[in-house]
Amino acid sequence: MIEVKNLKKIYNGNPVLKDVNATIEKGEVISIIGPSGTGKSTFLRCLNRLEQPDGGEIWIDGKNILDGKTDITAIRRKMGMVFQSFNLFGHLTVLENITLAPMALLKKSRTDAEKKGMELLQMVGLANKAHALTSELSGGQQQRIAIARALAMEPEIILFDEPTSALDPTMVNEVLSVMRNLAKTGITMLIVTHEMRFARDVSSRIFYMDEGIVYESGPAKELFENPAKTKTRAFLRRIGMFNSRLNKSDFDLYHFMGQFTEFAEKQTLDAKQIKTLHLILEELIANIIFPEIALAELEIGISEETKQTEIRISWQGKNGNPLESQSGAGELARMIVKKRTSSSEYSTLENGFNQLFIKV
């Protein structure tokens, strides 16, 4: 569906894209990861000519979009784009934002456009906001509207340029949930993201960009677990994932904390951050999880750029958010954890598991 050959882009004499080569098949979900400033967003913007490349070729459905004879407007109609900022019209209602382009460019009737718009709003969980002004909505809601607006043009490809980077941490998951569901529909998606867990879970392949090229690519699981190249390994180590199986019957808190401390120090967390995480984990595991749940999976991720820590605990069996339990025994522990974390979210997953997601 997309083939990129020797793509180059230069800013003020600085080559941001030196020699990018990539092939994307129809229906693939490609997450593009890598350090800041390595041309990830520039690459996306070149694909629909929001940026004019300085060399190379971009073939979409057999047409080179850098050929002056190619109808770029027709190509762009096949490609939706969701930006970091939402770019919605604040003086229009949600439904008007979604129906404007299909009526103007696809020549749809108002009736058909509104019918499709309501279907898309239902898909992103905001049908009840159809007649609200977009300026009245939260950032997460506005980004979900932006996704619905992109889908309203019935694109074959959607480009996501760090769609959660401008959001408050409490709103990130609602947007990622919509994107997870969209990834199952078969539409071709290219996603620039720093959300590593999301990239690993939803992507058919990962592009790791560095040195102005696609430095390494491969199936998501393979690239995350066994990257072949040095810089990819270094980047993923800086992201850092710590996994542990929590079994109440033989859990050794001191051994666990020793392993976690070693991991946290490798991620260059300072002593104060590690001490805070020790307190959260001890209260969470010993006084909140284990009184109610005997077996769970724990995953801790640390962001490369912000050092923000994400804690995920998943389990089968007992439903309900353990941070909101009415059990008096863990009341102090719950208060300690809530006070020291920026957000928490409980959800039930399709595979029958429960999940508690905490950001510190």
Helices and strands as residue ranges (DSSP letters): E 2-11, E 14-24, E 29-33, H 40-47, E 55-60, E 63-64, H 72-76, E 79-82, H 94-105, H 110-123, G 127-129, G 134-136, H 139-152, E 157-161, G 169-171, H 172-183, E 188-192, H 196-202, E 205-210, E 213-219, H 220-225, H 230-239, E 241-247, G 248-250, H 253-266, H 271-282, I 283-289, E 295-302, E 309-315, G 322-324, G 328-330, H 331-340, E 343-348, E 354-359
